[in-house]
Amino acid sequence: MSAGSVVAAAADVVSSGRCTGCGLCTALEPALTMTASAEGYLRPHAAGAATAGPAAFATFRTACPGLRVVAQRPAGAVRHPVLGPVLGCWEAWATDPDVRERGSSGGVLTALQAWLVATGEVARAVGAAAAPGEPRRTVPVRIVSRDEALAAAGSRYAPVAVAGHPDAAAPDGVTTGKPCEVAALRAATGPDAPLLLSFFCAGTPSQHATDRLVHDLGMPADEHVDELWYRGRGWPGRFTAVGAAGTRVSASYDESWGDALGPSVQWRCKICPDGVGESADVAAGDFWRTDERGYPVFVETAGVSALLARTPRGLDLVRRAAAAGVIALREISPDDVAAVQPLQRTRRTTLAGRLVGARLAGARLPRFPGFGLGRLAASRARQSLRTARGTYRRVRAGAAARS
């Protein structure tokens, strides 16, 4: 790695498989742009000579989630072993029926964005939405109205680099991003951070998975896709693509995520310590209804979020939004949320085993200080050991296939 070069440092993160595709490096170094890799993920690419100075390099080394992610401990928060810092925890939904219906799980983050920009409390919001003219792709967007917030509602299970948007770090705005993007922005901006909103994340699938799914569901190859959404328009909502000639194809959330999108999640996401947006002021996830085994039941109904205030600023925002009638709240415990999030619970409690297995197999890994991963793994020692062995075999097999 060349000292002082964001370009060289970013290239090293990419080549070692640690890149999340968050886009922060492109905001620090004008020579970098995010482009699609052969595997279908977004990666920084040098389009010219490096120009960023030592300050940008220092920020990159501090904030790139491919190098480290630090567990957060905001003032007054109680740290939950699975969910991270919590100052308030609720079952929540948007009171505007259109926002609730379009959002992936109750529309709470969309409602907060729309309210903040409509009241002028923030100058703009930054989030992710379907690319204009090519809705199979996802791009970061600037939001300055309720209609624009509504248009961007719903999860996008595809690569996007929100932290690279020019307004993402603006202190007079609000930015909604994946946990890795929000962690990068928090570390890069410190006390000058915008309001940061995040959501529970199971990882970033390859763009190729979306394209294959549209094809496999029967969309003609010569028909342009005019609309595509992954979830929302109900809860959990169906993956749906609508063609220019009127062809409409869809799949249930269980089918689209479980069979097509989820299996293509990038390697870095599989070693992520934070799928719950710890670095955000406010984070939201699905407050699933579950069966007798505790596993989510994906029956279509009105959306409901699990909403976590993580910082005093986030707690103030949630309380004011509820008082203004923007969102409805019912207080619950963090354990209630962890109980209906089996993937997040299992991933965090066995992550130390995965990291040990990957490191023994020769993988270079980011650092994750403060998460207490060793203690969590000790509580599930047998499963952690199995995870370590399985990860070791898969990493070694992957290395052999690339050689």
C-alpha positions as CSV (number, residue, x, y, z in Angstrom):
1,M,0.0,0.0,0.0
2,S,1.4,3.4,-1.0
3,A,1.5,5.7,2.0
4,G,-0.8,8.7,1.6
5,S,-2.7,7.4,-1.5
6,V,-6.4,6.8,-1.2
7,V,-6.3,5.3,-4.7
8,A,-3.7,2.7,-3.6
9,A,-5.4,2.1,-0.2
10,A,-8.8,1.5,-1.9
11,A,-7.3,-0.8,-4.4
12,D,-5.7,-2.9,-1.6
13,V,-9.1,-3.1,0.2
14,V,-10.7,-4.3,-3.1
15,S,-8.0,-6.8,-4.0
16,S,-8.1,-8.4,-0.5
17,G,-11.9,-8.9,-0.7
18,R,-12.7,-6.4,2.1
19,C,-14.6,-3.8,0.1
20,T,-18.3,-3.2,0.9
21,G,-19.0,-1.0,-2.0
22,C,-20.1,1.9,0.2
23,G,-18.5,4.6,-2.0
24,L,-16.9,6.7,0.8
25,C,-13.5,6.6,-1.0
26,T,-15.0,8.3,-4.1
27,A,-16.1,11.2,-1.9
28,L,-12.5,11.5,-0.6
29,E,-10.6,11.1,-3.9
30,P,-11.9,12.6,-7.1
31,A,-9.9,10.2,-9.2
32,L,-12.1,7.3,-8.0
33,T,-15.5,6.3,-9.4
34,M,-17.7,3.4,-8.5
35,T,-18.0,0.9,-11.3
36,A,-19.5,-2.6,-11.6
37,S,-17.1,-5.5,-11.2
38,A,-17.2,-8.7,-13.2
39,E,-19.0,-10.3,-10.3
40,G,-21.7,-7.6,-10.2
41,Y,-20.7,-5.6,-7.2
42,L,-19.7,-1.9,-7.0
43,R,-16.0,-1.2,-6.6
44,P,-13.8,1.9,-6.7
45,H,-11.9,2.4,-10.0
46,A,-9.2,5.0,-10.6
47,A,-10.1,7.1,-13.6
48,G,-7.0,9.3,-13.3
49,A,-4.1,10.3,-11.2
50,A,-4.5,10.5,-7.4
51,T,-5.1,14.0,-6.2
52,A,-6.3,13.7,-2.5
53,G,-3.9,14.8,0.2
54,P,-2.9,13.4,3.6
55,A,-6.1,14.5,5.3
56,A,-8.3,12.5,2.9
57,F,-6.0,9.5,3.4
58,A,-6.2,9.7,7.2
59,T,-10.0,9.9,6.9
60,F,-10.0,6.8,4.7
61,R,-7.9,4.8,7.1
62,T,-10.2,5.8,9.9
63,A,-13.5,5.4,8.2
64,C,-13.3,2.7,5.4
65,P,-15.5,-0.2,6.6
66,G,-13.2,-2.5,4.7
67,L,-10.5,-1.6,7.2
68,R,-12.4,-1.3,10.4
69,V,-15.9,-0.9,11.9
70,V,-16.1,0.4,15.5
71,A,-18.9,-0.6,17.9
72,Q,-20.8,2.5,19.0
73,R,-21.5,3.6,22.6
74,P,-23.6,6.8,22.5
75,A,-24.2,8.7,25.7
76,G,-27.0,7.1,27.7
77,A,-27.5,4.1,25.5
78,V,-27.7,0.5,26.8
79,R,-25.7,-1.9,24.7
80,H,-27.7,-5.0,23.6
81,P,-25.5,-7.9,22.6
82,V,-27.3,-8.4,19.2
83,L,-28.8,-5.0,18.5
84,G,-26.1,-2.7,19.7
85,P,-26.8,0.7,21.4
86,V,-30.4,1.4,22.3
87,L,-32.0,4.5,23.9
88,G,-35.6,3.6,22.8
89,C,-37.2,0.6,21.1
90,W,-40.7,0.5,19.5
91,E,-43.0,-1.3,17.1
92,A,-43.7,1.5,14.7
93,W,-45.4,2.4,11.4
94,A,-46.0,5.5,9.2
95,T,-49.5,7.0,9.9
96,D,-49.7,8.1,6.2
97,P,-51.3,5.0,4.6
98,D,-49.5,5.6,1.2
99,V,-46.1,5.8,2.9
100,R,-46.8,2.7,5.1
101,E,-47.9,0.8,2.0
102,R,-44.9,1.7,-0.2
103,G,-42.3,1.2,2.5
104,S,-40.7,-2.2,3.1
105,S,-41.8,-2.6,6.7
106,G,-44.1,0.1,7.8
107,G,-42.5,3.0,6.0
108,V,-41.1,4.6,9.1
109,L,-37.8,5.7,7.6
110,T,-39.6,7.1,4.5
111,A,-42.0,9.0,6.8
112,L,-39.1,10.5,8.8
113,Q,-37.3,11.6,5.6
114,A,-40.4,13.2,4.1
115,W,-41.3,15.0,7.4
116,L,-37.8,16.4,7.8
117,V,-37.6,17.8,4.3
118,A,-41.2,19.0,4.3
119,T,-40.7,21.0,7.5
120,G,-37.4,22.4,6.4
121,E,-35.6,20.9,9.4
122,V,-33.0,19.5,7.0
123,A,-32.0,20.9,3.6
124,R,-32.2,17.6,1.8
125,A,-32.3,13.8,2.3
126,V,-30.0,11.3,0.6
127,G,-31.0,7.7,0.0
128,A,-31.2,5.1,-2.7
129,A,-33.8,4.5,-5.5
130,A,-34.2,2.9,-8.8
131,A,-32.1,4.5,-11.5
132,P,-34.1,6.7,-13.9
133,G,-34.7,4.9,-17.1
134,E,-33.2,1.6,-15.9
135,P,-35.0,0.5,-12.7
136,R,-33.0,-2.8,-12.5
137,R,-30.1,-0.6,-11.3
138,T,-30.0,1.3,-8.0
139,V,-28.5,4.7,-7.5
140,P,-28.0,7.2,-4.6
141,V,-30.5,10.1,-4.9
142,R,-31.2,13.5,-3.4
143,I,-34.6,14.0,-1.9
144,V,-36.2,17.4,-1.2
145,S,-40.0,16.6,-1.1
146,R,-42.5,14.0,0.2
147,D,-43.1,12.8,-3.4
148,E,-39.4,12.1,-3.9
149,A,-39.2,10.3,-0.6
150,L,-42.2,8.2,-1.5
151,A,-40.7,7.4,-4.9
152,A,-37.5,6.1,-3.1
153,A,-39.5,4.0,-0.6
154,G,-38.8,0.3,-0.3
155,S,-35.6,-1.8,0.0
156,R,-33.2,-2.1,-2.9
157,Y,-31.4,-5.5,-2.8
158,A,-28.7,-4.5,-5.2
159,P,-25.3,-2.6,-5.1
160,V,-25.5,1.1,-4.4
161,A,-22.9,3.5,-3.0
162,V,-24.8,6.0,-0.9
163,A,-21.7,7.2,1.0
164,G,-20.3,8.5,-2.2
165,H,-23.1,10.9,-2.9
166,P,-21.9,14.5,-2.8
167,D,-24.5,15.4,-0.2
168,A,-24.3,12.3,1.9
169,A,-22.0,13.9,4.6
170,A,-23.6,17.3,4.6
171,P,-24.3,18.3,8.2
172,D,-27.6,20.0,7.4
173,G,-29.1,16.9,5.8
174,V,-30.3,13.4,6.6
175,T,-28.8,10.3,5.0
176,T,-30.3,6.9,4.9
177,G,-27.9,4.1,4.1
178,K,-26.9,0.5,4.7
179,P,-25.1,-0.1,8.0
180,C,-21.6,-0.1,6.4
181,E,-22.4,3.3,4.6
182,V,-23.6,4.8,7.8
183,A,-20.6,3.5,9.8
184,A,-18.3,5.1,7.1
185,L,-20.1,8.4,7.3
186,R,-20.1,8.4,11.1
187,A,-16.4,7.7,11.3
188,A,-15.6,10.2,8.5
189,T,-17.6,13.1,9.9
190,G,-17.7,12.7,13.7
191,P,-19.6,15.5,15.4
192,D,-20.4,17.1,12.0
193,A,-22.4,14.1,10.8
194,P,-25.8,14.6,9.2
195,L,-28.8,12.8,10.8
196,L,-28.1,9.2,10.0
197,L,-30.8,6.6,9.4
198,S,-30.2,2.9,8.7
199,F,-32.0,-0.4,8.5
200,F,-31.4,-4.0,9.2
201,C,-29.3,-5.5,6.4
202,A,-28.5,-9.1,5.4
203,G,-25.9,-8.1,2.8
204,T,-25.5,-6.7,-0.7
205,P,-26.4,-9.2,-3.5
206,S,-24.8,-9.1,-6.9
207,Q,-26.5,-7.0,-9.6
208,H,-26.4,-10.2,-11.7
209,A,-28.9,-11.8,-9.3
210,T,-31.5,-9.1,-10.1
211,D,-30.9,-9.5,-13.8
212,R,-31.1,-13.3,-13.6
213,L,-34.3,-13.2,-11.5
214,V,-36.1,-10.8,-13.9
215,H,-35.2,-13.2,-16.8
216,D,-36.0,-16.4,-14.9
217,L,-39.4,-15.1,-14.0
218,G,-40.3,-14.7,-17.7
219,M,-39.6,-11.1,-18.7
220,P,-38.8,-11.2,-22.5
221,A,-35.2,-10.3,-23.2
222,D,-36.3,-7.6,-25.7
223,E,-38.8,-5.9,-23.4
224,H,-37.5,-2.9,-21.5
225,V,-38.2,-3.0,-17.8
226,D,-40.1,0.2,-16.8
227,E,-40.6,-0.5,-13.1
228,L,-38.9,-2.8,-10.6
229,W,-39.2,-3.0,-6.9
230,Y,-37.9,-5.6,-4.4
231,R,-40.3,-5.1,-1.6
232,G,-43.0,-2.7,-0.3
233,R,-46.4,-2.1,-1.7
234,G,-47.5,-4.5,1.0
235,W,-45.5,-6.3,3.8
236,P,-43.2,-8.0,3.1
237,G,-44.2,-7.2,-0.5
238,R,-43.3,-9.0,-3.7
239,F,-40.3,-8.6,-6.0
240,T,-42.0,-7.2,-9.1
241,A,-40.8,-6.1,-12.6
242,V,-43.1,-4.4,-15.1
243,G,-42.1,-4.2,-18.8
244,A,-42.8,-1.5,-21.4
245,A,-45.2,-3.8,-23.2
246,G,-47.2,-4.6,-20.1
247,T,-45.5,-7.9,-19.0
248,R,-45.5,-8.2,-15.3
249,V,-43.5,-10.8,-13.4
250,S,-43.2,-11.3,-9.7
251,A,-42.0,-13.5,-6.9
252,S,-42.7,-13.6,-3.1
253,Y,-40.1,-12.2,-0.7
254,D,-39.2,-15.7,0.4
255,E,-38.6,-16.8,-3.2
256,S,-36.8,-13.7,-4.4
257,W,-34.5,-13.2,-1.4
258,G,-34.1,-16.8,-0.3
259,D,-33.6,-18.5,-3.7
260,A,-32.1,-15.8,-5.9
261,L,-30.8,-12.7,-4.2
262,G,-29.5,-13.8,-0.8
263,P,-27.2,-16.6,-2.1
264,S,-25.3,-14.0,-4.2
265,V,-24.4,-11.7,-1.2
266,Q,-20.8,-10.5,-1.4
267,W,-18.0,-12.0,0.8
268,R,-17.5,-8.9,2.9
269,C,-21.1,-9.0,4.0
270,K,-20.7,-12.5,5.3
271,I,-18.1,-11.2,7.8
272,C,-20.0,-8.1,8.8
273,P,-20.3,-7.4,12.5
274,D,-23.1,-4.9,12.1
275,G,-26.2,-5.8,10.2
276,V,-28.4,-3.6,12.4
277,G,-27.2,-0.1,11.8
278,E,-25.3,0.6,15.0
279,S,-23.8,3.8,13.8
280,A,-27.1,5.4,12.9
281,D,-29.1,7.8,15.0
282,V,-32.2,5.8,14.2
283,A,-32.4,2.3,12.7
284,A,-35.4,0.2,11.6
285,G,-36.0,-3.4,10.6
286,D,-38.8,-5.8,10.1
287,F,-40.7,-6.7,13.2
288,W,-41.8,-10.0,11.9
289,R,-44.6,-12.1,13.0
290,T,-43.2,-15.6,13.7
291,D,-44.3,-19.2,13.9
292,E,-44.0,-21.5,16.9
293,R,-40.3,-22.0,16.1
294,G,-39.6,-18.3,16.2
295,Y,-39.0,-18.0,12.4
296,P,-40.6,-15.2,10.4
297,V,-43.9,-15.8,8.6
298,F,-44.1,-13.9,5.3
299,V,-47.8,-13.4,5.1
300,E,-48.9,-10.2,3.4
301,T,-50.3,-7.6,5.8
302,A,-49.9,-4.0,6.9
303,G,-46.2,-3.2,7.5
304,V,-44.7,-2.9,10.9
305,S,-41.1,-1.8,11.8
306,A,-38.9,-2.4,14.7
307,L,-37.6,1.1,15.4
308,L,-34.5,1.8,17.5
309,A,-33.3,5.2,18.7
310,R,-29.5,4.8,19.2
311,T,-28.4,8.4,20.1
312,P,-29.9,11.3,22.0
313,R,-30.4,13.0,18.7
314,G,-32.2,10.0,17.3
315,L,-34.4,9.7,20.4
316,D,-35.4,13.3,20.1
317,L,-36.3,12.8,16.4
318,V,-38.5,9.8,17.1
319,R,-40.4,11.4,19.9
320,R,-41.0,14.6,18.0
321,A,-42.2,12.7,14.9
322,A,-44.6,10.7,17.0
323,A,-45.9,13.8,18.7
324,A,-46.4,15.4,15.3
325,G,-48.5,12.4,14.2
326,V,-46.0,11.3,11.6
327,I,-45.4,7.8,13.0
328,A,-47.2,5.6,15.5
329,L,-45.3,3.9,18.3
330,R,-45.8,1.0,20.7
331,E,-42.9,0.4,23.1
332,I,-41.3,-3.0,23.0
333,S,-38.0,-4.4,24.4
334,P,-34.9,-5.0,22.4
335,D,-35.2,-8.7,23.2
336,D,-38.5,-8.7,21.4
337,V,-36.8,-7.5,18.3
338,A,-33.8,-9.9,18.5
339,A,-36.3,-12.8,18.9
340,V,-37.8,-12.2,15.5
341,Q,-34.5,-11.5,13.7
342,P,-32.9,-15.0,13.6
343,L,-30.4,-14.2,10.9
344,Q,-29.0,-11.1,12.7
345,R,-28.9,-13.1,16.0
346,T,-27.1,-16.1,14.5
347,R,-24.7,-14.1,12.4
348,R,-23.5,-12.0,15.3
349,T,-23.2,-14.7,17.8
350,T,-21.2,-17.0,15.5
351,L,-19.2,-14.3,13.7
352,A,-16.0,-14.8,15.8
353,G,-15.9,-18.4,14.5
354,R,-16.3,-17.2,10.9
355,L,-13.5,-14.7,11.4
356,V,-11.2,-17.2,12.9
357,G,-11.8,-19.7,10.1
358,A,-11.3,-17.1,7.5
359,R,-8.0,-15.8,9.0
360,L,-6.6,-19.4,9.4
361,A,-7.4,-19.9,5.7
362,G,-5.3,-16.8,4.8
363,A,-8.0,-14.2,4.4
364,R,-7.2,-10.6,5.2
365,L,-9.9,-9.1,7.4
366,P,-11.1,-5.7,8.7
367,R,-10.9,-5.0,12.5
368,F,-14.1,-4.8,14.5
369,P,-13.2,-3.4,17.9
370,G,-15.8,-3.2,20.7
371,F,-18.4,-5.7,19.5
372,G,-17.6,-8.4,22.1
373,L,-17.7,-11.1,19.4
374,G,-15.5,-13.5,21.4
375,R,-18.0,-13.4,24.4
376,L,-20.9,-14.0,22.0
377,A,-19.2,-16.9,20.4
378,A,-18.4,-18.5,23.7
379,S,-22.1,-18.6,24.5
380,R,-22.6,-20.8,21.3
381,A,-19.2,-22.5,21.3
382,R,-20.3,-25.6,19.3
383,Q,-22.0,-23.7,16.6
384,S,-19.1,-21.2,16.4
385,L,-16.6,-24.1,16.0
386,R,-18.7,-25.5,13.1
387,T,-18.8,-22.1,11.6
388,A,-15.0,-21.7,11.8
389,R,-14.5,-25.1,10.2
390,G,-16.9,-24.4,7.4
391,T,-15.5,-21.0,6.7
392,Y,-12.0,-22.3,6.6
393,R,-12.9,-24.9,4.0
394,R,-14.9,-22.4,1.8
395,V,-12.1,-19.8,1.9
396,R,-9.4,-22.3,1.1
397,A,-11.6,-23.7,-1.7
398,G,-12.2,-20.2,-3.1
399,A,-8.5,-19.4,-3.0
400,A,-7.7,-22.6,-4.8
401,A,-10.2,-21.9,-7.5
402,R,-8.7,-18.5,-8.1
403,S,-5.1,-19.7,-8.4
